[in-house]
């Protein structure tokens, strides 16, 4: 299924937390959460449109702490209250022209360490997507977790549109891994955003210190290899890297590799995430 809403070529090549000012012919979009509010989202999207860029937005204030109970578990009540703040904001024009790719519901619901020792159940993810669709019926709904985890439940995803496959070297061979994730997405009737953990997901060959202690950023060769494998899948509907870091993105070798992978995203079929 192709997405004809955006007049821009291919699929977005973006980065988490990249400011609009950094968009270019290479970096054509971003995932934005923290700092996005009902009062500034229209100006943020208008500016992205003017720069020929596309955004996925997280509408619950970015940080997980805003949607947690006192025991660290997920609070659907708090999440809904934050989403309700956007009810009177006219997002329709940005959804219709593809500037607003979709609504990023929540991050890594499968990680018990993040959610008070419990996962956010797949049924709750579907309920969150349904809540979003009640407000914005045509806006694509994403959750940042793999299709294989989503498939591990018997839940039928009627309102959730897409899962997320973010690769890092510890997941094994990139080509083999992404084939399995694409197959799971197709079996569950889901679209699929793909991407790389460029700051913490390297195999150590770069010798570039990662964002976290003991981790390594990806080398230019890794970006080319892993990114090429992911973008070789026609089911991929968006490509996002975690996350923006000016010194790393400014390296000449990294810039060259990202330019090559961005070209692959630009020439990719305009696959729908829905």
PyMOL commands that set and color helices and strands:
alter all, ss='L'
color gray80, all
select helices_A, chain A and resi 20-22+41-50+64-67+76-84+92-96+122-135+147-151+169-171+174-187+220-231+246-249+252-267
alter helices_A, ss='H'
color red, helices_A
select strands_A, chain A and resi 13-16+29-32+54-57+100-107+140-144+162-167+191-197+236-242
alter strands_A, ss='S'
color yellow, strands_A
deselect
rebuild
show_as cartoon
